[in-house]
């Protein structure tokens, strides 16, 4: 019994040292751990998960049990585990009040491959965009202190237009159930036109022109 108690105490003590080293990382990767503790034994992670000291959230990424309590904490997670990326599309449109319904997946744009993964009950969906079009977002801070990249309202709309080649007339935009009044109140149309021009392409420009017609109609 004494030997068992000693092992448990050692496991707990090692965890306290680990937690002190990573305390400023609500979400952390194996790479983050190695930077702080170069000789770290990865087998400890499995033991500590069983004890409830931490939890796995994606391949090679972990979090403290109380690190993800808010939607924006999940956004920070999305930006951390598949970087570079920024929150856009339906997640951003919902945040800005541009669509009426809630969103049941975290949607982001990345220069990496299009990808979907699950963490707990949450789906994370990433759409690939070319590097020159990876712009138009601000770096914010989630409640857990982690940084997150959030598309400007103008860029969130532009991303929707970019990824939706079927938007060909005003009725198509009407079918998206976009809140025209809210969009008109929030966005800077001159800024949106400038960002849109930087995205280039005749077909995209045509869809953007149709959107502008719909918005101002």
Z-matrix of the N, CA and C atoms (Angstrom, degrees):
N
C 1 1.462
C 2 1.530 1 110.99
N 3 1.347 2 115.50 1 -38.84
C 4 1.457 3 119.73 2 -179.89
C 5 1.523 4 110.83 3 -64.87
N 6 1.352 5 116.78 4 -39.96
C 7 1.460 6 120.97 5 179.16
C 8 1.525 7 110.15 6 -64.13
N 9 1.337 8 117.23 7 -42.23
C 10 1.455 9 121.88 8 179.39
C 11 1.529 10 110.59 9 -63.50
N 12 1.324 11 116.62 10 -43.56
C 13 1.464 12 120.60 11 179.06
C 14 1.522 13 110.76 12 -62.74
N 15 1.348 14 116.15 13 -38.67
C 16 1.466 15 120.18 14 179.51
C 17 1.521 16 110.86 15 -64.36
N 18 1.335 17 116.74 16 -41.36
C 19 1.462 18 120.40 17 178.23
C 20 1.519 19 110.94 18 -62.95
N 21 1.330 20 116.21 19 -42.36
C 22 1.461 21 120.10 20 179.46
C 23 1.521 22 110.97 21 -64.15
N 24 1.317 23 116.29 22 -42.33
C 25 1.468 24 120.19 23 179.35
C 26 1.526 25 110.91 24 -63.65
N 27 1.340 26 116.07 25 -39.57
C 28 1.464 27 120.35 26 179.51
C 29 1.527 28 110.72 27 -65.68
N 30 1.363 29 115.85 28 -41.38
C 31 1.456 30 120.18 29 179.01
C 32 1.522 31 110.49 30 -61.97
N 33 1.336 32 115.98 31 -43.05
C 34 1.464 33 120.69 32 -179.95
C 35 1.524 34 110.56 33 -66.95
N 36 1.326 35 116.96 34 -42.38
C 37 1.459 36 121.10 35 179.87
C 38 1.526 37 110.87 36 -62.75
N 39 1.328 38 117.03 37 -43.67
C 40 1.461 39 120.54 38 178.06
C 41 1.525 40 111.07 39 -61.28
N 42 1.327 41 115.96 40 -37.51
C 43 1.463 42 119.52 41 178.18
C 44 1.523 43 110.79 42 -65.94
N 45 1.309 44 118.40 43 -40.15
C 46 1.463 45 120.55 44 179.44
C 47 1.530 46 111.14 45 -61.94
N 48 1.309 47 117.07 46 -39.15
C 49 1.470 48 121.51 47 176.05
C 50 1.522 49 110.24 48 -64.12
N 51 1.341 50 115.08 49 -44.05
C 52 1.464 51 121.54 50 177.88
C 53 1.525 52 110.71 51 -60.51
N 54 1.325 53 117.28 52 -47.19
C 55 1.457 54 121.34 53 -177.10
C 56 1.524 55 111.47 54 -64.60
N 57 1.314 56 116.05 55 -38.12
C 58 1.460 57 119.42 56 178.10
C 59 1.533 58 111.11 57 -62.82
N 60 1.327 59 115.92 58 -38.36
C 61 1.467 60 120.21 59 -179.33
C 62 1.520 61 111.79 60 -70.51
N 63 1.340 62 117.74 61 -32.00
C 64 1.472 63 122.23 62 -175.22
C 65 1.526 64 112.90 63 -109.88
N 66 1.315 65 118.20 64 14.28
C 67 1.456 66 120.78 65 -171.81
C 68 1.531 67 113.66 66 -62.52
N 69 1.310 68 117.28 67 -23.97
C 70 1.469 69 120.18 68 179.92
C 71 1.530 70 112.39 69 -91.31
N 72 1.323 71 116.76 70 8.25
C 73 1.465 72 122.43 71 178.19
C 74 1.533 73 108.71 72 -115.67
N 75 1.328 74 119.61 73 91.63
C 76 1.466 75 119.64 74 176.71
C 77 1.531 76 111.96 75 -57.99
N 78 1.338 77 115.92 76 -35.55
C 79 1.456 78 123.66 77 176.47
C 80 1.526 79 106.43 78 -125.27
N 81 1.328 80 118.07 79 132.04
C 82 1.455 81 118.96 80 -175.15
C 83 1.525 82 110.56 81 -143.89
N 84 1.309 83 114.42 82 153.54
C 85 1.463 84 122.24 83 -179.24
C 86 1.529 85 110.20 84 -106.78
N 87 1.319 86 115.78 85 170.85
C 88 1.464 87 120.09 86 173.98
C 89 1.524 88 109.61 87 -58.25
N 90 1.333 89 116.45 88 -38.22
C 91 1.463 90 120.35 89 178.79
C 92 1.524 91 111.18 90 -62.78
N 93 1.328 92 117.18 91 -41.42
C 94 1.471 93 120.58 92 177.44
C 95 1.523 94 110.53 93 -60.76
N 96 1.339 95 116.23 94 -41.39
C 97 1.463 96 120.69 95 179.86
C 98 1.521 97 110.53 96 -63.31
N 99 1.343 98 116.47 97 -45.55
C 100 1.463 99 120.88 98 -177.71
C 101 1.537 100 111.47 99 -62.06
N 102 1.322 101 115.98 100 -34.09
C 103 1.470 102 118.62 101 179.29
C 104 1.521 103 111.42 102 -65.67
N 105 1.322 104 116.27 103 -34.92
C 106 1.457 105 120.82 104 -178.48
C 107 1.528 106 112.65 105 -88.62
N 108 1.351 107 116.35 106 -36.60
C 109 1.464 108 121.55 107 -177.37
C 110 1.532 109 107.86 108 -133.05
N 111 1.321 110 118.52 109 84.04
C 112 1.479 111 121.73 110 -173.39
C 113 1.526 112 114.64 111 -55.34
N 114 1.324 113 118.69 112 -34.43
C 115 1.466 114 121.48 113 -176.21
C 116 1.532 115 112.64 114 -96.72
N 117 1.314 116 116.99 115 22.19
C 118 1.462 117 120.81 116 -174.36
C 119 1.529 118 111.70 117 -63.18
N 120 1.343 119 116.17 118 137.22
C 121 1.465 120 122.89 119 177.76
C 122 1.526 121 108.30 120 -93.47
N 123 1.335 122 117.05 121 113.58
C 124 1.468 123 121.61 122 -175.50
C 125 1.520 124 113.28 123 -63.67
N 126 1.336 125 117.77 124 -18.39
C 127 1.462 126 119.85 125 179.04
C 128 1.526 127 111.73 126 -62.77
N 129 1.328 128 115.87 127 -24.90
C 130 1.469 129 119.15 128 179.35
C 131 1.529 130 111.44 129 -63.99
N 132 1.323 131 117.06 130 -29.82
C 133 1.465 132 119.94 131 -177.22
C 134 1.517 133 111.42 132 -61.50
N 135 1.337 134 116.74 133 -42.21
C 136 1.457 135 120.59 134 177.73
C 137 1.523 136 111.61 135 -63.45
N 138 1.321 137 116.30 136 -42.02
C 139 1.468 138 120.50 137 179.83
C 140 1.530 139 110.69 138 -63.59
N 141 1.333 140 115.75 139 -41.65
C 142 1.462 141 119.38 140 -177.24
C 143 1.524 142 111.88 141 -73.22
N 144 1.340 143 116.89 142 -29.29
C 145 1.465 144 119.05 143 173.76
C 146 1.529 145 110.14 144 -65.10
N 147 1.322 146 116.95 145 -42.39
C 148 1.460 147 120.99 146 179.17
C 149 1.526 148 111.26 147 -61.95
N 150 1.327 149 116.35 148 -33.16
C 151 1.457 150 121.12 149 179.12
C 152 1.531 151 112.10 150 -80.22
N 153 1.339 152 116.45 151 -10.63
C 154 1.463 153 119.25 152 -177.74
C 155 1.512 154 113.81 153 81.68
N 156 1.330 155 117.53 154 14.70
C 157 1.462 156 121.07 155 -179.47
C 158 1.524 157 112.16 156 -74.85
N 159 1.332 158 116.42 157 -29.97
C 160 1.458 159 122.17 158 178.26
C 161 1.520 160 107.80 159 -153.44
N 162 1.325 161 116.94 160 173.45
C 163 1.461 162 119.05 161 179.55
C 164 1.527 163 110.99 162 -141.37
N 165 1.314 164 115.39 163 146.82
C 166 1.459 165 121.10 164 176.00
C 167 1.523 166 108.27 165 -79.70
N 168 1.336 167 116.44 166 136.63
C 169 1.462 168 119.66 167 -177.95
C 170 1.516 169 112.76 168 -121.11
N 171 1.303 170 117.71 169 -20.05
C 172 1.465 171 123.84 170 175.85
C 173 1.520 172 105.52 171 -164.45
N 174 1.305 173 116.00 172 167.75
C 175 1.468 174 118.83 173 -177.20
C 176 1.529 175 110.77 174 -59.27
N 177 1.330 176 115.48 175 116.18
C 178 1.458 177 120.76 176 178.21
C 179 1.518 178 114.44 177 82.91
N 180 1.333 179 118.31 178 6.80
C 181 1.455 180 121.95 179 -178.96
C 182 1.522 181 110.35 180 -126.99
N 183 1.330 182 115.05 181 143.86
C 184 1.457 183 121.74 182 -176.13
C 185 1.527 184 109.33 183 -137.33
N 186 1.337 185 115.63 184 163.58
C 187 1.462 186 120.93 185 179.04
C 188 1.517 187 108.95 186 -147.05
N 189 1.325 188 115.71 187 155.37
C 190 1.453 189 120.14 188 171.17
C 191 1.528 190 108.05 189 -69.71
N 192 1.324 191 118.25 190 152.63
C 193 1.471 192 120.72 191 -174.58
C 194 1.520 193 114.49 192 -55.82
N 195 1.345 194 117.67 193 -31.48
C 196 1.466 195 120.71 194 -176.35
C 197 1.528 196 112.89 195 -105.95
N 198 1.340 197 117.46 196 21.88
C 199 1.468 198 120.28 197 -172.54
C 200 1.515 199 113.70 198 -85.47
N 201 1.334 200 118.67 199 -18.27
C 202 1.462 201 120.69 200 -174.93
C 203 1.528 202 108.57 201 -126.69
N 204 1.326 203 115.80 202 91.95
C 205 1.454 204 121.60 203 -176.03
C 206 1.521 205 113.13 204 -119.81
N 207 1.313 206 117.66 205 -3.65
C 208 1.452 207 122.26 206 -170.27
C 209 1.527 208 108.67 207 -136.53
N 210 1.329 209 116.51 208 155.62
C 211 1.464 210 120.04 209 178.20
C 212 1.520 211 110.97 210 -57.25
N 213 1.314 212 117.25 211 -42.14
C 214 1.462 213 119.04 212 -178.63
C 215 1.527 214 112.13 213 -71.69
N 216 1.341 215 117.71 214 -23.71
C 217 1.465 216 119.56 215 169.92
C 218 1.529 217 109.67 216 -63.05
N 219 1.338 218 116.41 217 -39.24
C 220 1.469 219 120.65 218 177.22
C 221 1.523 220 110.45 219 -66.77
N 222 1.330 221 117.04 220 -36.47
C 223 1.467 222 119.68 221 176.16
C 224 1.522 223 110.42 222 -62.30
N 225 1.335 224 116.14 223 -42.66
C 226 1.471 225 119.75 224 178.48
C 227 1.528 226 110.25 225 -62.02
N 228 1.326 227 115.54 226 -39.40
C 229 1.463 228 119.98 227 175.83
C 230 1.518 229 110.52 228 -60.06
N 231 1.334 230 116.85 229 -45.73
C 232 1.465 231 120.93 230 -179.62
C 233 1.521 232 111.51 231 -58.24
N 234 1.327 233 116.30 232 -42.48
C 235 1.468 234 120.33 233 -179.14
C 236 1.522 235 112.16 234 -72.18
N 237 1.326 236 116.91 235 -28.06
C 238 1.469 237 121.54 236 -178.48
C 239 1.524 238 111.91 237 -76.43
N 240 1.334 239 116.40 238 -45.97
C 241 1.465 240 119.02 239 -170.09
C 242 1.526 241 113.35 240 -81.34
N 243 1.341 242 117.82 241 -15.75
C 244 1.470 243 119.37 242 178.87
C 245 1.524 244 107.44 243 -141.39
N 246 1.300 245 114.64 244 82.08
C 247 1.461 246 121.48 245 -174.33
C 248 1.533 247 110.72 246 -109.58
N 249 1.359 248 116.60 247 145.19
C 250 1.460 249 126.42 248 3.74
C 251 1.530 250 112.00 249 -83.94
N 252 1.320 251 115.72 250 143.85
C 253 1.454 252 121.06 251 176.68
C 254 1.520 253 109.16 252 -157.76
N 255 1.313 254 115.75 253 161.83
C 256 1.465 255 120.10 254 173.39
C 257 1.520 256 109.12 255 -142.53
N 258 1.322 257 116.81 256 149.66
C 259 1.454 258 122.97 257 -179.68
C 260 1.521 259 109.15 258 -71.71
N 261 1.329 260 116.55 259 128.69
C 262 1.463 261 120.87 260 -177.82
C 263 1.521 262 108.93 261 -155.82
N 264 1.341 263 115.68 262 -161.88
C 265 1.457 264 122.92 263 176.00
C 266 1.535 265 110.22 264 54.08
N 267 1.328 266 119.35 265 -137.91
C 268 1.464 267 121.22 266 -171.08
C 269 1.531 268 112.73 267 -60.87
N 270 1.328 269 117.78 268 -36.91
C 271 1.471 270 119.24 269 179.65
C 272 1.522 271 111.05 270 -61.22
N 273 1.317 272 116.50 271 -46.26
C 274 1.463 273 120.28 272 -179.76
C 275 1.528 274 110.95 273 -70.24
N 276 1.338 275 117.87 274 -40.12
C 277 1.467 276 120.39 275 179.25
C 278 1.525 277 110.61 276 -60.84
N 279 1.330 278 117.55 277 -40.64
C 280 1.461 279 121.25 278 177.47
C 281 1.526 280 110.84 279 -65.26
N 282 1.326 281 116.68 280 -42.75
C 283 1.464 282 121.69 281 -179.86
C 284 1.528 283 111.31 282 -59.17
N 285 1.319 284 116.85 283 -40.78
C 286 1.467 285 121.08 284 -178.28
C 287 1.535 286 112.62 285 -84.35
N 288 1.330 287 117.01 286 -2.10
C 289 1.455 288 120.30 287 179.65
C 290 1.509 289 114.35 288 78.02
N 291 1.341 290 116.56 289 22.98
C 292 1.465 291 120.93 290 -177.65
C 293 1.528 292 112.49 291 -85.23
N 294 1.331 293 117.19 292 -18.37
C 295 1.467 294 120.52 293 175.56
C 296 1.531 295 107.24 294 -127.64
N 297 1.325 296 117.46 295 147.83
C 298 1.469 297 120.16 296 -172.49
C 299 1.516 298 114.89 297 -78.73
N 300 1.318 299 117.94 298 -28.21
C 301 1.455 300 120.37 299 -173.04
C 302 1.521 301 112.32 300 -91.79
N 303 1.345 302 114.30 301 158.49
C 304 1.445 303 119.06 302 174.05
C 305 1.521 304 110.22 303 -73.49
N 306 1.310 305 116.27 304 164.05
C 307 1.462 306 121.89 305 -178.08
C 308 1.525 307 108.14 306 -115.38
N 309 1.327 308 116.49 307 130.75
C 310 1.461 309 120.80 308 -174.64
C 311 1.523 310 112.71 309 -102.55
N 312 1.318 311 117.32 310 14.52
C 313 1.465 312 121.87 311 173.97
C 314 1.526 313 107.33 312 -143.99
N 315 1.313 314 115.90 313 152.30
C 316 1.455 315 121.41 314 173.88
C 317 1.522 316 106.98 315 -87.33
N 318 1.337 317 117.76 316 119.98
C 319 1.465 318 121.34 317 -176.65
C 320 1.523 319 110.25 318 -110.48
N 321 1.309 320 115.81 319 134.81
C 322 1.454 321 121.17 320 -176.23
C 323 1.525 322 110.39 321 -143.92
N 324 1.313 323 114.74 322 163.88
C 325 1.464 324 123.05 323 177.38
C 326 1.520 325 107.58 324 -115.88
N 327 1.323 326 116.91 325 140.33
C 328 1.456 327 121.79 326 -176.33
C 329 1.522 328 110.60 327 -143.96
N 330 1.315 329 115.96 328 159.62
C 331 1.467 330 120.12 329 171.97
C 332 1.530 331 110.77 330 -89.26
N 333 1.321 332 116.78 331 -5.00
C 334 1.463 333 121.70 332 176.56
C 335 1.525 334 109.86 333 -84.79
N 336 1.306 335 117.07 334 -175.36
C 337 1.453 336 121.32 335 -179.25
C 338 1.528 337 110.81 336 -65.95
N 339 1.338 338 116.00 337 148.65
C 340 1.460 339 120.90 338 171.72
C 341 1.526 340 108.10 339 -57.25
N 342 1.345 341 115.55 340 135.37
C 343 1.464 342 118.40 341 -173.41
C 344 1.523 343 110.11 342 -154.71
N 345 1.333 344 115.73 343 150.04
C 346 1.461 345 122.74 344 171.32
C 347 1.514 346 108.25 345 -131.11
N 348 1.329 347 116.90 346 135.84
C 349 1.465 348 118.90 347 171.80
C 350 1.524 349 108.74 348 -144.51
N 351 1.328 350 115.68 349 166.64
C 352 1.453 351 122.23 350 -176.35
C 353 1.523 352 109.43 351 -120.33
N 354 1.325 353 115.93 352 141.25
C 355 1.456 354 121.82 353 173.43
C 356 1.517 355 106.95 354 -136.35
N 357 1.316 356 115.82 355 111.13
C 358 1.457 357 119.29 356 -174.05
C 359 1.514 358 109.55 357 64.04
N 360 1.316 359 116.87 358 -125.25
C 361 1.464 360 121.46 359 179.58
C 362 1.526 361 112.61 360 -98.68
N 363 1.332 362 117.22 361 9.34
C 364 1.463 363 121.45 362 -175.06
C 365 1.520 364 111.67 363 -106.57
N 366 1.329 365 116.08 364 135.09
C 367 1.460 366 122.06 365 174.20
C 368 1.524 367 109.19 366 -98.44
N 369 1.309 368 116.38 367 137.48
C 370 1.459 369 122.89 368 177.60
C 371 1.529 370 107.59 369 -117.89
N 372 1.331 371 116.52 370 123.42
C 373 1.462 372 121.77 371 -175.98
C 374 1.531 373 109.57 372 -123.16
N 375 1.324 374 116.03 373 126.91
C 376 1.461 375 122.61 374 -178.56
C 377 1.532 376 109.49 375 -119.59
N 378 1.328 377 115.43 376 135.30
C 379 1.466 378 120.81 377 174.66
C 380 1.516 379 109.22 378 -111.91
N 381 1.327 380 115.24 379 135.41
C 382 1.463 381 120.20 380 -179.59
C 383 1.518 382 111.47 381 -78.01
N 384 1.332 383 115.01 382 137.38
C 385 1.458 384 121.50 383 174.50
C 386 1.524 385 107.88 384 -134.61
N 387 1.319 386 116.26 385 148.96
C 388 1.470 387 119.46 386 -178.98
C 389 1.530 388 110.69 387 -65.45
N 390 1.327 389 115.89 388 146.72
C 391 1.457 390 122.18 389 -176.71
C 392 1.537 391 113.36 390 -50.80
N 393 1.353 392 119.68 391 -43.10
C 394 1.472 393 118.43 392 -179.30
C 395 1.525 394 113.93 393 -63.30
N 396 1.344 395 117.60 394 -18.40
C 397 1.460 396 121.28 395 -179.03
C 398 1.520 397 112.33 396 -99.94
N 399 1.320 398 116.38 397 6.03
C 400 1.460 399 120.98 398 -179.69
C 401 1.533 400 108.96 399 -87.23
N 402 1.309 401 115.39 400 81.72
C 403 1.469 402 121.72 401 -179.01
C 404 1.523 403 107.98 402 -156.79
N 405 1.336 404 115.48 403 179.24
C 406 1.459 405 119.59 404 175.00
C 407 1.509 406 114.31 405 84.67
N 408 1.326 407 117.45 406 38.14
C 409 1.462 408 120.65 407 178.84
C 410 1.524 409 109.65 408 -139.39
N 411 1.316 410 115.36 409 159.56
C 412 1.466 411 121.68 410 177.71
C 413 1.522 412 109.10 411 -115.17
N 414 1.325 413 116.33 412 149.06
C 415 1.463 414 121.79 413 176.53
C 416 1.524 415 108.04 414 -92.54
N 417 1.328 416 116.45 415 118.26
C 418 1.453 417 122.15 416 -179.35
C 419 1.519 418 109.45 417 -119.04
N 420 1.333 419 116.57 418 177.75
C 421 1.459 420 120.85 419 -179.55
C 422 1.523 421 109.46 420 -119.53
N 423 1.329 422 115.45 421 129.06
C 424 1.464 423 121.57 422 177.64
C 425 1.528 424 109.56 423 -76.39
N 426 1.327 425 118.06 424 163.91
C 427 1.469 426 120.36 425 177.13
C 428 1.522 427 114.27 426 -55.07
N 429 1.336 428 117.49 427 -30.42
C 430 1.464 429 119.82 428 179.65
C 431 1.527 430 112.91 429 -82.46
N 432 1.336 431 116.54 430 4.05
C 433 1.459 432 120.97 431 177.04
C 434 1.513 433 114.87 432 92.15
N 435 1.331 434 118.37 433 -8.25
C 436 1.455 435 121.42 434 -179.35
C 437 1.519 436 110.62 435 -77.68
N 438 1.343 437 117.97 436 146.34
C 439 1.462 438 120.05 437 175.13
C 440 1.524 439 111.16 438 -75.32
N 441 1.311 440 115.43 439 149.13
C 442 1.464 441 120.64 440 173.85
C 443 1.518 442 108.21 441 -140.51
N 444 1.315 443 115.30 442 148.39
C 445 1.464 444 121.81 443 179.31
C 446 1.524 445 108.39 444 -103.94
N 447 1.332 446 116.46 445 121.80
C 448 1.461 447 121.70 446 -176.84
C 449 1.524 448 109.97 447 -122.53
N 450 1.318 449 116.73 448 127.65
C 451 1.466 450 121.05 449 179.58
C 452 1.520 451 110.59 450 -60.86
N 453 1.324 452 115.66 451 142.03
C 454 1.456 453 119.81 452 168.50
C 455 1.528 454 107.60 453 -60.08
N 456 1.334 455 118.70 454 153.37
C 457 1.469 456 118.77 455 179.75
C 458 1.523 457 112.46 456 -56.66
N 459 1.329 458 116.55 457 -37.21
C 460 1.463 459 120.40 458 179.14
C 461 1.530 460 111.38 459 -63.95
N 462 1.353 461 116.41 460 -41.27
C 463 1.467 462 120.02 461 -177.99
C 464 1.525 463 111.17 462 -72.84
N 465 1.331 464 117.22 463 -32.82
C 466 1.463 465 119.53 464 177.14
C 467 1.524 466 110.20 465 -61.17
N 468 1.325 467 116.85 466 -42.14
C 469 1.465 468 120.61 467 176.93
C 470 1.523 469 111.21 468 -67.20
N 471 1.321 470 116.86 469 -42.77
C 472 1.460 471 120.51 470 178.99
C 473 1.531 472 110.96 471 -61.49
N 474 1.333 473 116.54 472 -37.98
C 475 1.465 474 119.45 473 178.42
C 476 1.524 475 110.91 474 -64.81
N 477 1.331 476 116.57 475 -40.37
C 478 1.466 477 119.92 476 176.52
C 479 1.532 478 110.20 477 -60.09
N 480 1.322 479 116.04 478 -44.88
C 481 1.472 480 120.59 479 179.30
C 482 1.535 481 110.12 480 -64.51
N 483 1.311 482 116.84 481 -40.41
C 484 1.472 483 121.74 482 -178.72
C 485 1.531 484 111.22 483 -62.37
N 486 1.336 485 116.39 484 -42.55
C 487 1.458 486 120.64 485 -175.77
C 488 1.526 487 113.39 486 -89.72
N 489 1.331 488 117.50 487 7.49
C 490 1.476 489 120.79 488 -176.83
C 491 1.523 490 110.59 489 -126.80
N 492 1.322 491 118.04 490 76.28
C 493 1.466 492 121.10 491 -178.49
C 494 1.526 493 113.46 492 -63.57
N 495 1.338 494 117.74 493 -15.31
C 496 1.458 495 120.26 494 -179.40
C 497 1.510 496 114.78 495 -80.74
N 498 1.332 497 117.82 496 -1.54
C 499 1.464 498 120.94 497 178.84
C 500 1.531 499 108.18 498 -82.05
N 501 1.327 500 116.19 499 100.11
C 502 1.465 501 120.47 500 -172.51
C 503 1.520 502 114.31 501 -117.85
N 504 1.330 503 118.30 502 -16.77
C 505 1.462 504 120.20 503 -179.63
C 506 1.528 505 109.26 504 -148.17
N 507 1.332 506 118.30 505 167.31
C 508 1.468 507 120.94 506 -177.62
C 509 1.526 508 113.76 507 -55.85
N 510 1.325 509 117.69 508 -34.06
C 511 1.460 510 120.49 509 179.39
C 512 1.528 511 111.91 510 -61.87
N 513 1.336 512 116.41 511 -32.28
C 514 1.460 513 120.07 512 178.46
C 515 1.531 514 110.54 513 -64.77
N 516 1.327 515 116.67 514 -38.88
C 517 1.465 516 119.60 515 177.44
C 518 1.532 517 110.41 516 -71.36
N 519 1.317 518 116.61 517 -35.19
C 520 1.458 519 120.33 518 176.55
C 521 1.523 520 110.19 519 -61.72
N 522 1.322 521 116.14 520 -36.73
C 523 1.461 522 121.06 521 -178.54
C 524 1.536 523 112.12 522 -67.82
N 525 1.319 524 117.49 523 -20.33
C 526 1.464 525 120.90 524 178.12
C 527 1.524 526 111.79 525 -74.51
N 528 1.336 527 117.17 526 -9.26
C 529 1.461 528 123.49 527 -179.55
C 530 1.529 529 111.30 528 61.32
N 531 1.327 530 115.53 529 35.89
C 532 1.455 531 120.24 530 175.92
C 533 1.525 532 109.91 531 -71.01
N 534 1.323 533 115.69 532 143.15
C 535 1.464 534 121.73 533 178.27
C 536 1.525 535 108.72 534 -84.00
N 537 1.325 536 115.91 535 94.70
C 538 1.463 537 120.95 536 -175.35
C 539 1.524 538 111.99 537 -59.43
N 540 1.332 539 116.22 538 -43.01
C 541 1.471 540 119.16 539 -178.62
C 542 1.520 541 111.21 540 -61.76
N 543 1.358 542 116.90 541 -46.61
C 544 1.464 543 120.91 542 -179.11
C 545 1.524 544 111.01 543 -63.66
N 546 1.314 545 116.75 544 -41.93
C 547 1.462 546 120.23 545 178.50
C 548 1.525 547 110.21 546 -60.54
N 549 1.327 548 116.42 547 -45.51
C 550 1.457 549 120.14 548 179.76
C 551 1.515 550 113.24 549 -61.84
N 552 1.347 551 115.96 550 -32.39
C 553 1.462 552 120.48 551 179.44
C 554 1.526 553 112.59 552 -75.49
N 555 1.318 554 116.58 553 -32.02
C 556 1.468 555 120.63 554 -170.12
C 557 1.522 556 113.49 555 -94.52
N 558 1.313 557 117.77 556 -44.83
C 559 1.467 558 118.75 557 -169.63
C 560 1.525 559 112.75 558 -81.83
N 561 1.301 560 114.03 559 157.19
C 562 1.466 561 123.33 560 171.09
C 563 1.527 562 105.91 561 -101.26
N 564 1.322 563 116.51 562 106.84
C 565 1.467 564 119.43 563 -174.26
C 566 1.525 565 111.76 564 -64.83
N 567 1.307 566 117.20 565 -32.70
C 568 1.473 567 119.56 566 178.47
C 569 1.526 568 110.06 567 -67.03
N 570 1.341 569 115.27 568 -42.17
C 571 1.468 570 119.35 569 177.24
C 572 1.521 571 110.30 570 -63.56
N 573 1.333 572 116.48 571 -42.20
C 574 1.463 573 120.16 572 -179.01
C 575 1.521 574 110.50 573 -63.27
N 576 1.327 575 116.86 574 -39.74
C 577 1.461 576 120.34 575 178.73
C 578 1.531 577 110.53 576 -64.10
N 579 1.344 578 116.28 577 -39.57
C 580 1.464 579 119.73 578 179.10
C 581 1.512 580 112.60 579 -66.18
N 582 1.344 581 116.04 580 -44.35
C 583 1.463 582 119.77 581 177.39
C 584 1.531 583 110.44 582 -64.76
N 585 1.329 584 115.98 583 -38.81
C 586 1.456 585 120.23 584 179.70
C 587 1.515 586 112.22 585 -64.25
N 588 1.349 587 116.02 586 -39.55
C 589 1.461 588 119.96 587 178.26
C 590 1.526 589 110.90 588 -62.59
N 591 1.332 590 116.32 589 -34.53
C 592 1.462 591 120.50 590 179.78
C 593 1.524 592 111.64 591 -70.55
N 594 1.328 593 117.44 592 -20.47
C 595 1.466 594 120.33 593 179.82
C 596 1.519 595 111.50 594 -81.48
N 597 1.346 596 117.36 595 -21.05
C 598 1.459 597 122.21 596 170.56
C 599 1.512 598 114.86 597 64.42
N 600 1.334 599 115.36 598 -179.79
C 601 1.459 600 122.22 599 177.69
C 602 1.517 601 112.21 600 90.13
N 603 1.343 602 116.59 601 128.04
C 604 1.461 603 120.79 602 -177.09
C 605 1.524 604 111.88 603 -65.82
N 606 1.314 605 117.79 604 -41.70
C 607 1.462 606 120.26 605 -178.84
C 608 1.521 607 110.97 606 -65.97
N 609 1.332 608 116.06 607 -42.76
C 610 1.464 609 119.06 608 177.24
C 611 1.525 610 110.08 609 -63.22
N 612 1.335 611 117.15 610 -44.39
C 613 1.459 612 120.92 611 179.25
C 614 1.531 613 110.90 612 -59.53
N 615 1.321 614 116.05 613 -36.62
C 616 1.460 615 120.07 614 177.98
C 617 1.522 616 111.50 615 -64.80
N 618 1.339 617 116.71 616 -43.05
C 619 1.468 618 120.29 617 178.62
C 620 1.524 619 111.10 618 -66.25
N 621 1.324 620 116.05 619 -37.50
C 622 1.462 621 119.93 620 177.97
C 623 1.524 622 110.68 621 -64.74
N 624 1.333 623 117.16 622 -38.99
C 625 1.461 624 120.82 623 177.83
C 626 1.530 625 111.03 624 -63.57
N 627 1.322 626 116.42 625 -38.67
C 628 1.469 627 120.50 626 177.87
C 629 1.532 628 109.92 627 -66.10
N 630 1.348 629 116.49 628 -40.96
C 631 1.458 630 119.68 629 177.35
C 632 1.527 631 110.97 630 -59.88
N 633 1.334 632 117.02 631 -45.17
C 634 1.460 633 121.62 632 -179.89
C 635 1.521 634 110.58 633 -61.66
N 636 1.340 635 116.16 634 -40.72
C 637 1.460 636 120.92 635 177.05
C 638 1.535 637 109.74 636 -61.23
N 639 1.331 638 116.12 637 -45.92
C 640 1.472 639 119.93 638 179.94
C 641 1.535 640 111.48 639 -62.54
N 642 1.337 641 115.99 640 -44.09
C 643 1.469 642 120.87 641 -175.72
C 644 1.522 643 110.97 642 -64.67
N 645 1.310 644 117.10 643 -39.00
C 646 1.466 645 120.88 644 -174.73
C 647 1.534 646 112.68 645 -96.40
N 648 1.318 647 115.91 646 2.79
C 649 1.455 648 119.38 647 -177.22
C 650 1.535 649 113.46 648 -82.25
